[in-house]
Amino acid sequence: MSCKPNRLVLNRRRMVAAAAGLAAGLGGGNRARADDGLPPAVQGLGPMAPVAAPRLSFTNAAGARLTLADFAGHGLVVNLWATWCGPCVAEIPSLSAVAPVLRQSGVLVLPISIDLSGAAAVKPFYASHRITGLPILLDTSGTVMDALNTNGIPLTIVVNGAGQIVGRVEGAANWDTPETVSAILALTGQAVAAPQTAMPRVVL
């Protein structure tokens, strides 16, 4: 379950704008409910050969430029989403719920919004959907979609502390299950509940 505009007609940057406009015009693009039945994310986290993560460039809510290198040494769950994407809306509460659990073991959840209006869209969305524990991270240019070679969202990659992609899930999933947490910790090589793990150098 994902939002996938037609790649043959539009480039990624134009697709984002078109999809946002379509969702607004239909008035139903963000009505998926957090309790919609989503498959456990662990089902999509099969073994894969580690590959170096591309250089993803995005900003925080204050406009500071960030890359995955700023989180070196941490396992990462990087989610590409938008407020107008129904499957994303259904998925993100589970990411919010699992983020503090993973953080105890040094794994950070980084949701990167591709909304064209940036924080102006994400801040009220977080407030109205009671999303806590997740940073506001933004890519209004669509470059992250290009770097990850995708036309559809949500897309989630799992990155180990060495900066390698070790898991990839396309489409919406439920990340807040014990089996999924165990799989993420195994993939990223993080110990369970290591409260002394250093936090990232950047302010989220």
C-alpha positions, 0 to 999 in steps of 0.5 A: 500500500503506497502512493505511486504517481506515474513515473513515465509522465512526471519527474519525481519533483513534479510528481510530488506537487501533482500528488499533493494537489490531487490529494487536496482536490479529492479531500481524502488523501490523508484519511487513513486511520492509525488503526487500519490493518497494516502488515508487520514491518518485519515481513518486509525486512528479509536478509539483504546484502548491505549496500552503502547508503546514498548521501541523503540531504534534508533539513530539520524544522529550523532549516539546518542541513543534515545528512545521514553522516550526522548520525554516524554510529547509530542504527537508523530507520529512515522513513520517506513520507508526506502528510497527503499520503493516506498510507503514510498517515496510517503508518506514522503512528507506529513509527512514533510509538516504536521510536522511544523503544528503539532509541533506548538501543541507539537506533533513531527513527528519521521520518523525512517529509517530502511535503512541498510546504515543509514544516508548515504542513508537518507541524500541524499534522503532528499536532492534530495526529498527536505524533510525539517523539519524532523529529520534523525532517524535511526534503521539499526538493524531492532529492531524497526520492531520487537518491533512493530511486523510488517513485512511491511513498511511504518508503523505509530503509534501515541503516546500520551504524556503518552507513549501510542499508540493511533493510528496505520496506516499500509501502505502509507497515506496522513498525510497533511490534516486538518482532519488528524491533528485534529484527531492526536491532539484529540488522543494525547490530545494536544491543538491546536496551543500551541506555548509555549509547551516545545520542547524535551530535545534531539537534533534531 
